[in-house]
Amino acid sequence: MINLNIIIISTLIISISISIFPSFIISQKPFCNRTCPGSILNNVPYPFGFTSGCQIRLNCSSTGTISIGEFTLQTLNSNEILVNLPTKCARAAETLHALYSDHYALSSDNAVLMQNCTDPVGTCMIPDTMMKPYVAVLTDCSVEGDVYSNVSCYSGDSSSMFFYYDDVKKKGCRFLVSGMVVKVFGDNTAMSLNVQVVKLGWWLKGNCECSDGAICTEIVSPVDGSAGHRCQCKDGFVGDGYIAGSGCKKGSSRCNPSRFLFGHCKGSKRVGVVAGVVVILMSSMACVCLIYCYIRHHTIARSRSKHSSQRLCETKGITIPVYSYKELVKATNGFSDKHKLGTGAYGTVYKGKIRKAVDFSRRHSEINLASLAIDRIGRGHLDEIIDPFLKPINDVSTMKSIRKVGEVAFRCLAFDSDLRPPMTEVASELERIRASNFPS
């Protein structure tokens, strides 16, 4: 019985495994390696890659060179591929077909130089004046004297999206010499050439499978006429735009630093970026200048103060301590009224203790001679400040002289400097007082 149960359970497990495992295998997406070690592109975006699991497969060499066939890839973005097509003699015309596949083809803004064509009538949009200097480098590719007559230029139809390979094949050319990307400005009034490169347009097969926030461009394959599409995120979104890829997510503007530097930003957005950069640079320069001036001012002021203190201390016989303004503010508690002693001839006098416990306040035991003299003269007690023993003297002449001297002293003690007599006047007054007591 036990063996029968084991057999039944084992059969069920095997049956379930057989039914689930194939669906598990089918649900797994094929692996796509998008990294080419040593390449300047580093990681290529969806749908490109370097293994069979990628929708658009590229080649990656051991040296980090990305290529399509024998042509080295130069740039790759959401719209186009640029590949190098250098000048080469005796390169088979069929080589051009390597740039056509189910997912990419030459765009219409290319021109190719072919050699030894049975139908040499070209369809080149490039004027002869621009073409001849370029064709002049091909002298080694021909044994004939007239090089230009042996090279034909063919351009794509500007009204079409792609450059059709069959149109060139009908010309019966033997060799593919080189290619160039032609860009026309305005009403065909100006033109630029990007030589020895060609541009490919690319697409994914089938109907649009773009994510939300993406724009779908419908494409008809120039190879087999099948439907195709290409996705690109709208402004304000970032990503590859494909449901099977990273999709589109709200993020920074497509006018990023790299696009801005290469002039890919348009309209007011670029103007705003320029204005913002200019304002930031000017503000930064102004801040740096202000900081420099502030530091320089304080450095010079500190140096001058230190130099003055050193000169004062080095002067012979000067022992007066020198204190900074901050020390005085701290010692007087911000020059508060509690520390105020009074107002003198040269300003307000404060008391306070500074470092080393030096007391600059006046002790109560000390006598203010000026205040004492003013008080005694005002009350008529001159004898108390001149000589206490003069009081009992009743000599009228002597007392008169004393009063006159006191009056002179009182004037000399005036608070207002304008009211104080000059020393010449004091000397003359004292001389008159002396002369009046000792007549000649």
C-alpha positions as CSV (number, residue, x, y, z in Angstrom):
1,M,0.0,0.0,0.0
2,I,2.8,2.4,0.9
3,N,4.6,1.6,-2.3
4,L,1.4,2.3,-4.3
5,N,1.1,5.7,-2.7
6,I,4.7,6.6,-3.4
7,I,4.2,5.6,-7.1
8,I,1.0,7.8,-7.4
9,I,2.6,10.8,-5.7
10,S,5.7,10.5,-7.9
11,T,3.6,10.3,-11.0
12,L,1.7,13.4,-10.0
13,I,4.9,15.4,-9.4
14,I,6.4,14.3,-12.7
15,S,3.1,15.3,-14.6
16,I,2.9,18.7,-12.9
17,S,6.6,19.3,-13.6
18,I,6.2,18.4,-17.3
19,S,3.2,20.7,-17.7
20,I,4.8,23.7,-15.8
21,F,8.4,23.6,-17.0
22,P,7.8,24.3,-20.7
23,S,5.6,27.3,-19.8
24,F,8.3,28.6,-17.5
25,I,10.9,28.3,-20.2
26,I,8.6,30.1,-22.7
27,S,7.9,33.0,-20.2
28,Q,11.6,33.8,-19.8
29,K,12.8,36.6,-22.0
30,P,16.0,35.9,-23.9
31,F,19.0,37.5,-22.4
32,C,20.4,40.6,-24.1
33,N,23.8,41.9,-23.3
34,R,24.0,45.7,-23.8
35,T,27.6,46.2,-22.6
36,C,30.6,46.4,-24.8
37,P,33.7,46.5,-22.5
38,G,36.2,49.3,-23.5
39,S,33.7,51.1,-25.8
40,I,33.1,54.8,-25.5
41,L,29.3,54.2,-25.5
42,N,29.6,51.8,-22.5
43,N,26.0,50.6,-22.4
44,V,23.8,50.9,-25.5
45,P,20.1,51.6,-25.0
46,Y,17.1,49.3,-25.7
47,P,16.5,47.7,-28.3
48,F,20.2,47.5,-29.2
49,G,22.6,44.9,-27.8
50,F,25.4,42.5,-28.6
51,T,23.8,39.0,-28.2
52,S,21.2,37.0,-30.1
53,G,18.6,38.0,-27.5
54,C,18.6,41.6,-28.5
55,Q,16.2,42.9,-31.1
56,I,18.8,45.0,-33.0
57,R,22.1,43.2,-32.7
58,L,25.4,45.1,-33.1
59,N,29.0,43.7,-33.1
60,C,31.4,44.3,-30.2
61,S,35.1,43.5,-30.8
62,S,37.7,42.5,-28.2
63,T,39.1,46.0,-28.3
64,G,35.7,47.7,-27.5
65,T,34.8,48.7,-31.1
66,I,31.1,48.7,-31.9
67,S,30.3,48.1,-35.6
68,I,27.6,47.1,-38.1
69,G,29.3,44.7,-40.5
70,E,32.7,46.2,-41.3
71,F,31.6,49.7,-40.5
72,T,32.5,51.2,-37.2
73,L,29.6,52.8,-35.2
74,Q,30.2,56.5,-34.3
75,T,27.1,57.6,-32.5
76,L,23.7,56.1,-31.5
77,N,20.6,57.8,-30.3
78,S,16.8,57.5,-30.3
79,N,16.5,58.6,-34.0
80,E,19.6,57.6,-35.9
81,I,22.9,55.8,-36.1
82,L,26.0,57.3,-37.5
83,V,28.6,54.8,-38.9
84,N,32.0,55.5,-40.5
85,L,32.3,55.0,-44.2
86,P,35.9,56.0,-44.9
87,T,37.3,56.5,-48.4
88,K,38.5,53.2,-49.8
89,C,39.6,52.1,-53.3
90,A,38.2,48.9,-54.9
91,R,35.6,48.3,-52.2
92,A,32.8,46.2,-53.7
93,A,29.6,48.1,-54.3
94,E,27.6,45.3,-52.7
95,T,29.3,46.2,-49.3
96,L,26.7,48.9,-49.0
97,H,24.0,46.3,-48.6
98,A,25.4,45.4,-45.2
99,L,23.9,48.7,-44.0
100,Y,20.4,47.4,-44.8
101,S,18.5,45.0,-42.5
102,D,15.1,44.3,-41.0
103,H,15.8,47.1,-38.5
104,Y,17.9,49.8,-40.1
105,A,18.7,51.4,-43.5
106,L,20.4,54.5,-44.9
107,S,18.4,57.6,-44.5
108,S,17.6,60.0,-47.4
109,D,20.0,62.7,-46.3
110,N,23.0,60.6,-47.4
111,A,25.1,60.8,-50.5
112,V,27.4,58.0,-51.7
113,L,30.3,58.1,-54.1
114,M,30.4,55.1,-56.4
115,Q,33.0,54.2,-59.1
116,N,33.0,52.6,-62.5
117,C,29.2,52.8,-63.0
118,T,27.5,51.7,-66.2
119,D,25.0,54.5,-65.7
120,P,27.2,57.4,-64.6
121,V,24.4,60.0,-64.5
122,G,24.2,60.9,-60.9
123,T,21.4,62.3,-58.7
124,C,23.6,64.2,-56.4
125,M,22.2,67.2,-54.5
126,I,25.7,68.4,-53.8
127,P,27.0,71.2,-56.2
128,D,30.0,70.4,-58.3
129,T,31.9,73.3,-56.6
130,M,31.6,71.5,-53.3
131,M,32.1,68.0,-54.7
132,K,35.3,68.5,-56.8
133,P,37.7,69.4,-53.9
134,Y,36.5,66.3,-52.1
135,V,36.8,63.9,-55.1
136,A,40.3,65.2,-55.7
137,V,41.6,63.0,-53.0
138,L,40.6,59.9,-55.0
139,T,43.3,60.1,-57.6
140,D,44.8,56.9,-56.4
141,C,41.6,55.0,-57.1
142,S,41.7,55.5,-60.9
143,V,44.2,54.8,-63.6
144,E,42.5,57.4,-65.8
145,G,43.5,61.0,-65.9
146,D,40.0,62.5,-65.3
147,V,39.2,61.3,-61.9
148,Y,35.9,63.2,-61.5
149,S,34.5,61.5,-64.6
150,N,35.1,58.1,-63.1
151,V,33.3,58.8,-59.8
152,S,29.5,59.2,-59.6
153,C,27.6,60.8,-56.7
154,Y,24.1,59.5,-55.8
155,S,21.8,61.2,-53.2
156,G,18.6,60.1,-51.6
157,D,15.2,61.6,-52.4
158,S,14.6,64.3,-49.8
159,S,10.8,63.6,-50.0
160,S,11.4,60.1,-48.7
161,M,12.6,58.9,-45.3
162,F,15.2,56.4,-46.6
163,F,17.9,56.0,-49.3
164,Y,16.8,53.0,-51.4
165,Y,19.5,50.5,-52.1
166,D,17.9,49.2,-55.3
167,D,18.1,52.7,-56.9
168,V,21.9,52.6,-56.5
169,K,22.1,49.0,-57.6
170,K,20.5,49.8,-60.9
171,K,23.4,52.2,-61.8
172,G,25.6,49.1,-62.2
173,C,28.5,50.5,-60.1
174,R,31.5,48.3,-59.2
175,F,33.0,50.1,-56.3
176,L,31.7,51.9,-53.2
177,V,34.2,54.8,-52.6
178,S,32.8,56.7,-49.6
179,G,29.8,58.5,-48.2
180,M,28.6,61.7,-46.6
181,V,25.7,63.1,-44.7
182,V,24.2,66.2,-46.3
183,K,22.3,68.8,-44.3
184,V,20.4,71.5,-46.2
185,F,19.4,74.8,-44.5
186,G,16.6,77.0,-45.5
187,D,15.4,76.9,-49.1
188,N,18.5,75.0,-50.3
189,T,20.5,78.2,-49.8
190,A,23.1,76.7,-47.4
191,M,24.5,73.2,-47.0
192,S,26.8,71.3,-44.7
193,L,28.7,68.0,-45.3
194,N,29.8,65.4,-42.8
195,V,32.2,63.4,-45.0
196,Q,33.2,59.8,-44.7
197,V,30.2,58.9,-42.6
198,V,26.6,57.8,-43.4
199,K,23.4,58.0,-41.3
200,L,21.1,55.1,-40.7
201,G,17.5,55.3,-39.6
202,W,16.3,52.4,-37.4
203,W,13.0,50.9,-36.3
204,L,11.3,47.9,-34.6
205,K,9.0,45.7,-36.6
206,G,5.3,45.7,-36.0
207,N,2.8,48.2,-34.7
208,C,3.5,50.8,-32.0
209,E,4.4,49.4,-28.6
210,C,5.4,52.6,-26.9
211,S,4.9,53.4,-23.2
212,D,2.8,56.2,-21.8
213,G,4.5,59.6,-22.2
214,A,6.1,58.5,-25.5
215,I,5.6,59.6,-29.2
216,C,5.3,56.8,-31.7
217,T,6.7,57.3,-35.2
218,E,5.3,54.8,-37.7
219,I,7.7,53.6,-40.4
220,V,7.4,51.5,-43.5
221,S,10.5,49.3,-44.0
222,P,12.5,50.2,-47.1
223,V,13.7,46.6,-47.2
224,D,10.5,44.6,-47.4
225,G,7.7,47.2,-47.0
226,S,6.5,45.8,-43.6
227,A,5.2,48.0,-40.8
228,G,7.6,49.3,-38.2
229,H,7.8,51.9,-35.5
230,R,10.1,53.9,-33.3
231,C,9.4,55.4,-29.8
232,Q,10.7,58.5,-28.2
233,C,9.8,60.1,-24.8
234,K,8.1,63.5,-24.8
235,D,9.7,66.5,-23.2
236,G,9.6,66.3,-19.5
237,F,10.0,62.5,-19.6
238,V,13.1,60.3,-19.5
239,G,13.7,56.8,-20.8
240,D,13.7,54.8,-24.0
241,G,10.0,55.0,-24.6
242,Y,9.3,51.3,-25.1
243,I,7.0,49.1,-23.0
244,A,9.6,46.3,-23.2
245,G,12.4,48.8,-22.2
246,S,12.6,51.3,-19.5
247,G,9.5,53.2,-20.7
248,C,9.1,56.9,-20.0
249,K,9.2,58.4,-16.5
250,K,8.7,62.0,-15.4
251,G,12.0,63.5,-14.8
252,S,14.4,66.3,-15.7
253,S,14.0,68.1,-18.9
254,R,15.7,66.7,-22.0
255,C,17.7,69.9,-22.1
256,N,20.4,68.3,-19.9
257,P,24.0,69.7,-19.7
258,S,25.3,67.5,-22.5
259,R,22.5,68.5,-24.9
260,F,22.9,72.1,-23.9
261,L,26.6,72.2,-24.5
262,F,26.1,70.7,-28.0
263,G,23.4,73.1,-28.9
264,H,20.5,70.6,-28.8
265,C,18.3,72.7,-26.5
266,K,15.8,75.0,-28.2
267,G,13.6,78.0,-27.5
268,S,13.1,79.8,-24.2
269,K,14.4,76.8,-22.2
270,R,17.9,77.3,-23.5
271,V,17.7,81.0,-22.9
272,G,16.6,80.4,-19.3
273,V,19.5,78.0,-18.8
274,V,21.9,80.6,-20.1
275,A,20.4,83.4,-18.0
276,G,20.5,81.2,-14.9
277,V,24.1,80.3,-15.4
278,V,25.1,84.0,-16.0
279,V,23.3,85.1,-12.8
280,I,24.8,82.3,-10.7
281,L,28.3,83.1,-12.0
282,M,27.9,86.9,-11.4
283,S,26.5,86.3,-7.9
284,S,29.4,83.9,-7.0
285,M,31.9,86.5,-8.2
286,A,30.3,89.3,-6.2
287,C,30.3,87.1,-3.0
288,V,33.9,86.2,-3.5
289,C,34.8,89.9,-3.9
290,L,32.9,90.9,-0.8
291,I,34.5,88.1,1.3
292,Y,37.9,89.1,0.0
293,C,37.4,92.8,0.8
294,Y,36.1,92.0,4.3
295,I,39.0,89.7,5.2
296,R,41.5,92.2,3.8
297,H,40.0,95.1,5.7
298,H,40.1,93.2,9.0
299,T,43.6,91.9,8.4
300,I,44.9,95.4,7.7
301,A,43.1,96.9,10.7
302,R,44.5,94.2,13.0
303,S,48.0,94.6,11.6
304,R,47.9,98.4,12.1
305,S,46.6,98.0,15.7
306,K,49.3,95.4,16.5
307,H,52.0,97.6,14.9
308,S,50.9,100.7,16.8
309,S,50.9,98.8,20.1
310,Q,54.3,97.4,19.4
311,R,55.7,100.9,18.6
312,L,54.2,102.3,21.8
313,C,55.6,99.5,23.9
314,E,59.0,99.8,22.3
315,T,59.2,103.5,23.0
316,K,61.6,104.3,25.8
317,G,60.1,105.2,29.2
318,I,56.5,104.3,28.2
319,T,54.9,101.9,30.7
320,I,51.3,102.6,30.1
321,P,49.4,99.4,29.3
322,V,47.5,99.3,26.0
323,Y,44.0,97.8,25.9
324,S,41.7,97.0,23.0
325,Y,38.2,98.5,22.7
326,K,36.6,95.1,23.3
327,E,38.4,94.8,26.6
328,L,37.2,98.2,27.7
329,V,33.6,97.3,26.7
330,K,33.8,94.1,28.7
331,A,35.4,95.9,31.7
332,T,32.7,98.6,31.9
333,N,29.8,96.2,31.1
334,G,29.1,98.0,27.8
335,F,29.8,101.4,29.3
336,S,26.8,101.1,31.6
337,D,25.7,104.0,33.9
338,K,26.6,102.0,37.0
339,H,30.2,102.2,36.0
340,K,30.0,105.9,35.1
341,L,32.1,108.2,37.4
342,G,31.3,111.6,35.8
343,T,32.1,113.9,32.9
344,G,35.5,115.4,32.6
345,A,37.1,117.9,30.2
346,Y,37.9,115.2,27.7
347,G,34.8,113.1,27.9
348,T,32.9,110.7,30.2
349,V,34.9,108.8,32.7
350,Y,34.1,105.1,33.6
351,K,35.5,102.7,36.1
352,G,36.3,99.1,35.5
353,K,38.6,96.2,36.0
354,I,40.6,94.8,33.1
355,R,43.1,91.9,32.9
356,K,45.7,91.5,35.6
357,A,43.2,93.0,38.1
358,V,44.3,96.6,37.3
359,D,41.7,98.9,39.0
360,F,41.1,102.1,37.1
361,S,38.4,103.4,39.4
362,R,39.2,106.1,42.0
363,R,39.4,105.0,45.6
364,H,37.2,106.8,48.0
365,S,40.2,107.8,50.2
366,E,41.6,109.8,47.3
367,I,40.9,113.5,47.1
368,N,39.8,115.2,43.9
369,L,41.8,118.5,44.2
370,A,39.9,120.2,41.4
371,S,36.5,119.6,43.0
372,L,37.9,120.6,46.4
373,A,39.4,123.8,45.1
374,I,36.1,124.8,43.3
375,D,34.1,124.1,46.4
376,R,36.4,126.1,48.8
377,I,36.8,129.0,46.4
378,G,33.0,129.2,45.9
379,R,32.4,129.3,49.7
380,G,35.2,131.9,50.2
381,H,37.4,129.5,52.3
382,L,40.6,130.1,50.3
383,D,42.7,129.7,53.4
384,E,41.8,126.0,53.6
385,I,43.4,125.2,50.3
386,I,46.3,127.7,50.4
387,D,47.4,127.6,54.0
388,P,45.2,126.9,57.1
389,F,47.5,129.2,59.1
390,L,46.4,132.3,57.1
391,K,43.0,132.4,58.7
392,P,43.9,134.4,61.8
393,I,45.8,137.0,59.8
394,N,44.0,140.2,59.6
395,D,46.2,141.9,57.1
396,V,43.8,143.4,54.6
397,S,46.4,143.6,51.8
398,T,47.4,140.0,52.2
399,M,43.9,138.7,52.3
400,K,43.1,140.8,49.2
401,S,46.0,139.2,47.3
402,I,44.8,135.7,48.4
403,R,41.3,136.4,47.0
404,K,42.8,137.6,43.7
405,V,44.9,134.4,43.4
406,G,41.9,132.3,44.2
407,E,39.9,134.1,41.5
408,V,42.6,133.3,39.0
409,A,42.7,129.6,40.2
410,F,38.9,129.5,39.9
411,R,39.1,130.6,36.3
412,C,41.8,128.0,35.5
413,L,39.4,125.3,36.9
414,A,36.6,126.2,34.5
415,F,35.0,123.1,32.8
416,D,34.7,124.8,29.4
417,S,38.2,125.2,27.9
418,D,37.2,128.4,26.1
419,L,36.6,130.0,29.5
420,R,40.0,129.0,30.9
421,P,42.6,131.8,30.6
422,P,45.9,131.1,28.7
423,M,49.1,130.8,30.7
424,T,50.4,134.2,29.5
425,E,47.3,135.9,31.0
426,V,47.7,133.9,34.2
427,A,51.3,134.9,34.5
428,S,50.5,138.6,33.9
429,E,47.7,138.5,36.5
430,L,49.9,137.0,39.1
431,E,52.6,139.6,38.4
432,R,50.0,142.4,38.9
433,I,48.9,140.8,42.2
434,R,52.5,140.6,43.4
435,A,53.2,144.2,42.3
436,S,50.2,145.5,44.1
437,N,51.5,144.1,47.4
438,F,55.0,145.4,46.9
439,P,54.7,148.9,45.4
440,S,57.9,150.3,44.1
